């Protein structure tokens, strides 16, 4: 049976069903959004990522993109933690994906890559790839359908070759920002290439600041 926004449960019922899942605010937001669709939008769900984010409380960029692409077929990309990791490795982006510059780059890449014919399937596949194959630790590179396109994997193979020849590696020109003296997408100077990590070098989180000493 498909749930209808017109048959809204009361908040205490929502929270009761949500018990054990945590994040009670999500249940509350879900009810608030459904109520707004019924009472203010004539029962019509917004159908684009832009209007979903604009009109429904608690709907952010990722949720809006996921709903619009999966439910309504809008060709819009999505970036969650899993997709960010996949994109960082495919493009050998070593910088912290949570930084503003890298986040903007990842959203742009997601939009460029999404399949306009099957955007929902593409986005779900990208999320599943990051969750099951391109994992944070011990990624299953040999099982990855995009291994041949993965620049992180290519970097690993190059570094292994250089190490076998007792040569020191040097970054590709494409990995560095031209004429700026600094690449905002490369591995941070504080986190240089670690041969033992392989593709897990990409991406790196920002180093945590040491705790402040009490005087």
N, C-alpha and C positions, 0 to 999 in steps of 0.2 A: 504493500500500500504506500503510495507516494504522499508524503506530508504536504499539507497546504498551508500557505501563510495565513489564510483566512481563518484557520482553526488554531488560534494561538493558545498555548498553555499559559497558566499563570506563573509568575516568576518563581514561586516556591516549588512548583512542580518541575520547572526547568532545573532548578538547583538540586532537587532530589534526584532527578535522572542523571545530573552531571556529577553527583557524589562519587568520589573515588578517582575521578579523572583529573582533578585539580583545575586551576585556572577558571574559577567561578565567573570571573569577569567575562570570559568568552560566552558562557551561557547567557549572561545578562545582555551582552551586546547582540547576540544572535536574536534574542527576543525583541530587543529594541529595534533592530534592523527590520525584522519581519513586521512589527507593528507600524513602522514608518511606511513600509511598502503598502500596507493595507489602508492606513488612515490618511496618508498624505500623497501617495503616488498612485492611487486608484487601483491598487492590486497589481500594478505593472512593475516588474523587477527591472532596474537599470541594466542595460545590455552591453555597455562598453566599460572598459577599465577606468576611463576617466570619470564617467558618471557614477559608477559604483563607489569609487573613492570619494567623490564629491558629495554624494547624497546619503550614504549609509554610515551610521556611526560605527567606529571601530574597524572599518575596512581600510587597510593600508594598501600600499602599492603592490606587494606580492599577492595578497588575497584577492585584490581587484583583478589583477592579471590572470590569476588562476581561474577565477569564476568566469571571466569574460572569454578566455580561450577554450576552457573545457565545456562550459555550458552553452555558450553562444557562438563559438567558432571565430572569435575575433583574433586576428593575427597579431598578438602581442606577447612579448617575451616575459618570463618570470625569473626572478633570482632569489632562491633561498640558500641556506648554507650548503646544501648538496650541489645545487647548480653552480654556485660560486666556485666551489672546489673543482668541479669538472672544467669550467671555463678557464680557471687559473692554470690548470695543468695543460689543457689543450693549447693555450697560448703562452705557456711558460711565464706566467705572471707570479713573481715571487713576493711582491709587496703585500702588506696586510689588506685583505679584502674588505675589512670594515672601514678603511679610510675613505674619505669622501671622494678623492680622485679615482681610486681603484673601483669603488662601488659604481660611480658614474660610467666608467669604462665597461664594467661587467654588464650593466643594464643595456648599454649600447650594443654590446656583442650579442646579448640574448635577443634583442630586437632584430638584429641583422640575420641571425641564424634560424629563427623560428620558421617553421614550414607553414606558408600561408594556406596551403590546402588542408592541413591537419594540425592546426596549432595546439589543440588540446592534447592530442596524442604525443606530439613532439615534446611539449612541456612536461607531461607526466613521465615520458621516457627519460628525459634529462634528469629529473628528480630521482627516478628509480636507479639510473646509472650511478649517480653519486651516492645513493643510499646502500647499494648492494655490490658495486664493482669498484668504483673510484672512491673508496672509503678513506677516512682520515689516516688510518694506519693499515699497513699490509694490503694495499690495493691489488686487485686481481688483474694486472695489466694484460696477461696472456689471454684473458677472456673478454677484454674490452673491445667493443665494435669500432671504436675510433682510435685504436692504438696507433695505426699508421699515420694519423693526423696529429698525434700528440707531441707537441714540442718539448714537453717535460721529459717524455720518454726518449726523444731524440737527444736531448741534453745528457741524459744518463748514459746512453750508449756512447756518445762522444767522449764524455769524461772517463768512461771505462777504457776506451781505446787509448786516450792520452795517458792514462795511468799505466797501461800495459807497456807503453813506449817510454815510460819515465819522463814524460813531458808535463809541464804545467799548463793547465787550461786557460783559455781566454774567452771572454764573452763574445757571442755573435753580435754583429753590428745591429741586427734587427731587434736585439734584446735591449738596446740602449737608446735613449732619446737623443737624436742627432742635434749637435750644436748647442746643447744646453749644459753639458757637463754633469748632468744628473738625470737618472732615469727614475721616474716615480712608480714604475711598474716592476722593476727588477728586484732581486733579492736585496734587502737592506744591508748596508755596510756592516751593521752590527750582527747580522746573521748570514755570514758567507756560506758558500756551497759546502755541504757536508756529504761526502761520498757515501757514507753509511745510510743516509736517508733515502737515496734514490729520488723517485718522483715526489716523495713526501716533502722534499725541499719546497715544493710549490703547493699552496702558498705558505708564507710564514706569518704568524701572528706578531703583533707589536710586542716588544719585550716589556714585561711588567716592571714598573718602577719599584725600586727597593722601598720597604716600609720606612716611613719617617721616624727618625729616632726621637724619643721623648727627651726633653731637656730637664 
